Amino acid sequence: MSLKKLNYIGSKHSLLSFIEETIKDEIGYDLKNKKLVDVFSGTASVGFHFRNLGCKVISNDLEYYSYVVANAAVCCNYSDKLAGLINVLNSVEPITGIFSRNYSEDGEDKRMFFTVENARKIDAMRQKLEDIKASLTEEEYLFLLASIIVSADSYANVPAIYGSFLKEYKKTAQKLISITPIHTETTKQKNKAYNLESLNFADELAKVDIVYLDPPYNERQYGKNYHVLNYIAKYDENQEIYGKTGLLKDTILSDWCSKTKAPIILDNLLRKISKKTDYVFMSYNNEGIIGHDEIRSIFEKYFETKVISKEYKRFKNFNYNEACPTIEYLWVGKRI
C-alpha cells in the first residue's frame, strides 16, 4: 500500500506511524469510517495512509499540483483502464513544446531543470493527456496527471526543490523518463479533495471526527519552491514566467510563511475548526516560525492541549546539507 511520493520539504512520510499511533491513543484504535480532514495535504501521504486505514478522507491544499496529487491519492481507484493509459503515455514520442522551451536547454533561457529529451517527453505526455481528456472522468484525468507530476519529479535536475537547477545533470536526471502510477490501491470510501485557502476550506467543512494540520513552518514559499510542478499541472501557454528559474507570475504567497501573519491565521483557523471537530492534531517542528509558547497559548483558547515530540532526520537537500536530527511536535487538541 505505497504512494509514489514527491521529494518534498516537510513530507510526513517517515512520521506516519507516529501520527497514526498518537491519533489512536486519543480517539481509539478503530478508525474505520472516521472522517479525517487533511487541511494542508502536500504530498498527500497522510491522507493516503488514513484512506488505507478505512477513514473517510477530505484533503485540501492551496497549491494546485498538491491538489492534483491529493485527488489521485485519496479519491481515485486504480484500474485496468488507468494501467493501459499509463502505457499509452509512456509510448508517446517526445516533442518540443512549452515545457521543454521553458524548463530545459531547448529554450533560449537554457534552464536545466530537465534534460531536453525528458522535457520533450513531458510535453508529449501532457499534450496526449489533454487529447484524451474527454474520454476520462475527472478523477481519472487527475490520477494520470498526478502520475506524470510525481514521476517527473524523480527525474528533475534539482538539489530537491525547484528554487534552482544544477549546472551539471545528476545521474537520476540523465535517465530516460518513465511514468508509473502514483498508486495501485482501491477503496469503497467516497473521499474528497479541495483546492482552497485554509480559512476558506474550514468554512466549507461540516462536522468531522479528526482534523490534521501540517502548515508551512518556515518562510520558504511552496509556490516558489515547486513552481515547475505547477507548470506541469496547469500546462497553460498563457502562464507568464520570469527570471533565471522561470518563476510563475501568478504564484500564490501564503501567510503561513510570514512570522507576523502566521500566528494570526493559526488563531483564526483553530477558532473555525473548534466548531467543526472534537479533535485536532497539528505537526510543527522545533524550527518553526511560530514559537512553542505562542502555539500553546493559541491552542488553549479553543482546546484542551498537550504536545508529543519525536526526534527524526530532517529533509535532506541532495548533497548540500546533512540529514540532521530535528524535533517534530504533534500538538493534540481536544475540544473543551
C-alpha positions in Angstrom: 0.0 0.0 0.0 2.5 2.6 -1.2 2.1 6.0 -2.6 4.7 7.3 -5.1 5.8 10.5 -3.3 7.3 13.8 -4.2 10.8 14.7 -2.9 9.3 17.3 -0.6 10.2 19.7 2.2 8.0 18.8 5.2 6.8 15.5 4.0 5.4 13.4 6.8 6.1 10.0 5.1 8.6 9.0 7.7 6.3 10.1 10.6 3.1 8.3 9.5 3.3 5.7 12.3 3.9 8.4 14.9 0.9 10.4 13.7 -1.3 7.2 13.5 -0.4 6.0 16.9 -0.9 9.4 18.5 -4.3 9.8 17.0 -5.3 6.3 18.0 -4.2 6.9 21.6 -6.5 9.9 21.7 -9.7 8.7 20.0 -9.4 4.9 20.0 -8.0 2.3 17.7 -10.9 1.8 15.4 -10.5 4.5 12.8 -12.8 2.8 10.1 -15.3 5.3 8.7 -13.9 8.1 10.8 -14.0 11.4 8.9 -10.4 12.8 8.8 -9.6 16.2 7.3 -6.1 16.9 6.0 -6.0 20.7 5.6 -2.5 21.0 4.1 -2.2 17.9 2.1 1.2 18.5 0.5 2.4 15.1 -0.9 -0.9 13.5 0.4 1.0 10.8 2.3 -1.1 11.4 5.4 -4.4 11.3 3.6 -3.4 8.2 1.6 -2.3 6.5 4.8 -5.5 7.1 6.6 -7.6 6.2 3.5 -5.9 2.8 3.7 -6.9 2.5 7.3 -10.6 2.9 6.3 -11.1 6.6 7.1 -13.2 8.9 5.1 -10.7 11.4 4.0 -11.1 15.1 3.0 -7.9 16.6 1.6 -7.1 20.2 0.8 -4.1 22.2 -0.4 -3.8 25.7 -1.9 -1.1 24.7 -4.3 -2.7 23.3 -7.5 -0.1 20.5 -8.0 -0.7 19.3 -4.4 -4.5 19.3 -5.0 -4.0 17.1 -8.1 -1.8 14.7 -6.2 -4.3 14.6 -3.3 -7.2 13.9 -5.5 -5.4 11.0 -7.1 -4.2 9.7 -3.7 -7.5 9.8 -1.7 -10.3 9.9 -4.3 -9.3 7.8 -7.3 -9.2 4.0 -7.5 -6.5 2.3 -9.7 -8.0 0.3 -12.6 -7.0 -1.7 -15.7 -8.1 1.4 -17.8 -5.6 3.6 -16.0 -2.9 1.0 -16.3 -3.4 0.9 -20.0 -3.4 4.7 -20.3 -0.1 4.9 -18.3 1.3 2.7 -21.1 -0.1 5.0 -23.7 1.5 8.0 -22.1 4.9 6.2 -21.9 4.7 5.3 -25.6 4.4 8.8 -27.0 7.2 10.3 -29.0 9.0 13.4 -27.5 8.0 16.7 -28.9 9.2 20.3 -28.4 6.6 22.3 -26.5 6.0 24.9 -23.9 7.6 22.9 -21.1 10.8 22.0 -22.9 11.2 25.5 -24.1 10.8 26.9 -20.6 12.4 24.3 -18.3 15.2 22.7 -20.4 18.0 23.7 -22.7 15.6 23.5 -25.5 14.7 27.1 -24.8 16.6 30.4 -25.1 17.0 30.7 -21.3 18.7 27.2 -21.1 17.1 26.3 -17.8 18.5 22.9 -16.9 15.6 21.6 -14.7 15.3 18.6 -17.0 17.3 17.1 -19.9 15.9 18.2 -23.3 14.7 14.7 -24.1 12.9 14.3 -20.8 11.3 17.7 -21.0 10.1 17.0 -24.6 8.7 13.7 -23.3 6.8 15.6 -20.6 5.4 17.9 -23.3 4.2 14.9 -25.3 2.6 13.2 -22.4 0.8 16.4 -21.3 -0.5 17.0 -24.8 -1.6 13.4 -25.1 -3.4 13.6 -21.8 -5.3 16.7 -23.0 -6.2 15.0 -26.2 -7.8 12.1 -24.4 -9.4 14.1 -21.6 -12.9 13.9 -23.0 -12.8 10.2 -22.6 -11.9 10.3 -18.9 -13.7 11.1 -15.7 -12.3 14.0 -13.7 -10.8 11.6 -11.2 -9.1 9.5 -13.9 -7.7 12.6 -15.6 -6.3 13.9 -12.3 -4.9 10.4 -11.5 -2.9 10.4 -14.7 -1.8 14.0 -14.3 -0.6 13.3 -10.7 1.3 10.2 -12.0 3.0 12.5 -14.6 3.9 15.1 -11.9 5.2 12.7 -9.3 7.1 10.6 -11.7 8.6 13.6 -13.4 9.8 14.9 -10.1 12.1 11.9 -9.7 14.0 12.9 -12.9 14.4 16.6 -12.1 17.8 18.1 -12.2 17.5 20.0 -8.9 19.0 19.8 -5.4 15.5 18.8 -4.3 13.3 21.9 -4.5 12.9 23.9 -7.7 14.4 27.1 -6.4 17.5 26.4 -8.6 18.7 23.8 -11.0 22.1 22.1 -11.1 24.8 23.2 -13.5 25.6 19.6 -14.5 23.0 16.8 -14.9 22.9 14.4 -12.0 22.6 10.7 -12.6 18.9 10.4 -11.9 18.2 13.3 -14.3 20.0 11.6 -17.1 17.8 8.5 -17.0 15.0 8.4 -19.6 11.7 9.4 -18.0 9.1 6.7 -17.5 5.7 7.3 -15.8 4.4 4.9 -13.2 1.1 5.1 -11.4 1.0 7.2 -8.3 -0.6 4.2 -6.5 -2.4 1.0 -7.3 -5.0 0.9 -4.5 -8.7 0.8 -4.5 -11.3 1.7 -1.8 -15.1 1.9 -1.4 -14.8 5.2 0.5 -16.1 8.3 -1.2 -13.4 10.8 -0.4 -12.9 14.4 -1.5 -10.1 16.9 -2.3 -10.2 20.7 -2.4 -8.0 23.4 -3.7 -8.8 26.2 -1.2 -7.0 28.6 1.2 -7.2 27.0 4.6 -9.6 29.5 6.2 -12.0 29.3 3.3 -11.7 25.5 3.4 -12.6 25.5 7.1 -15.7 27.4 6.3 -16.7 24.7 3.9 -16.4 21.9 6.4 -19.3 20.1 8.1 -18.8 18.2 11.3 -15.8 15.8 11.2 -14.1 13.4 13.6 -10.4 14.4 13.2 -8.6 17.4 11.7 -5.0 17.1 10.9 -2.9 20.2 10.3 0.6 20.4 8.7 1.0 24.0 7.8 4.2 25.6 6.4 6.5 26.2 9.2 9.2 28.5 7.7 9.4 31.5 5.4 10.1 29.5 2.2 7.1 29.7 -0.1 6.0 26.4 -1.6 4.7 28.2 -4.7 8.2 29.4 -5.5 9.9 26.1 -4.5 7.7 23.9 -6.6 6.6 26.2 -9.4 7.8 23.8 -12.1 5.3 21.2 -10.8 2.5 23.8 -11.0 3.6 24.5 -14.6 3.3 20.8 -15.5 -0.1 20.6 -13.7 -1.7 23.6 -15.4 0.2 23.3 -18.7 -1.1 26.6 -20.0 1.0 28.5 -22.5 -0.6 31.7 -21.2 1.2 31.3 -17.8 3.7 34.1 -17.5 7.1 33.2 -16.3 10.2 35.3 -15.4 13.7 35.2 -14.1 16.6 32.7 -14.1 14.4 29.9 -12.7 11.2 30.6 -14.7 9.0 31.5 -11.7 5.3 31.9 -12.3 3.9 35.4 -12.1 0.6 34.1 -10.6 2.4 32.4 -7.7 0.3 32.5 -4.5 2.1 33.7 -1.4 1.0 32.1 1.8 0.5 34.0 5.1 1.7 30.9 6.9 5.2 31.7 5.8 5.1 35.1 7.5 6.4 35.5 11.1 3.9 38.2 11.8 0.9 36.7 10.0 1.3 33.0 10.8 0.2 33.3 14.5 -2.9 35.3 13.5 -4.0 32.8 10.8 -3.4 29.9 13.1 -5.7 31.5 15.7 -8.4 32.1 13.1 -8.1 28.6 11.7 -8.4 26.9 15.2 -11.3 29.1 16.0 -13.2 27.9 12.9 -12.1 24.3 13.4 -13.2 24.2 17.0 -16.7 24.4 15.8 -16.4 21.5 13.4 -14.5 18.8 15.3 -13.6 17.4 18.8 -10.0 16.6 17.9 -7.3 18.5 16.1 -3.7 17.4 15.6 -1.0 19.7 14.3 2.5 18.8 13.1 5.0 21.6 13.7 8.7 21.2 14.3 11.3 23.0 16.5 12.5 25.2 13.6 9.0 26.7 13.0 8.5 30.5 12.8 5.7 30.4 15.5 7.2 29.9 18.9 6.3 26.9 21.1 4.8 29.0 23.9 2.8 31.1 21.3 1.3 27.9 19.8 0.3 26.6 23.2 -1.4 29.9 24.1 -3.4 29.9 20.8 -4.4 26.2 21.1 -5.5 26.6 24.7 -8.1 29.2 23.7 -10.1 26.5 22.0 -8.9 23.1 23.0 -7.6 21.1 26.0 -4.0 20.9 24.8 -0.9 18.7 25.0 2.1 18.1 22.8 4.0 15.0 21.9 7.5 15.1 20.4 9.6 12.8 18.3 13.2 13.2 17.0 13.8 12.4 13.3 16.1 13.3 10.5 15.3 16.5 8.7 14.7 16.8 4.9 18.0 16.3 3.0 18.6 18.6 0.1 20.6 16.4 -2.3 24.3 16.7 -1.3 24.2 20.2 0.1 23.1 19.7 3.6 23.1 16.9 6.1 20.0 15.0 7.2 20.4 16.3 10.8 18.1 15.4 13.6 15.2 17.7 14.4 12.3 17.5 16.7 8.7 17.0 15.4 6.0 18.3 17.7 2.5 16.9 17.3 0.1 19.2 19.0 -3.0 17.5 20.3 -6.2 19.5 20.9 -9.4 18.1 22.4 -12.4 20.4 22.3 -13.2 21.9 25.7 
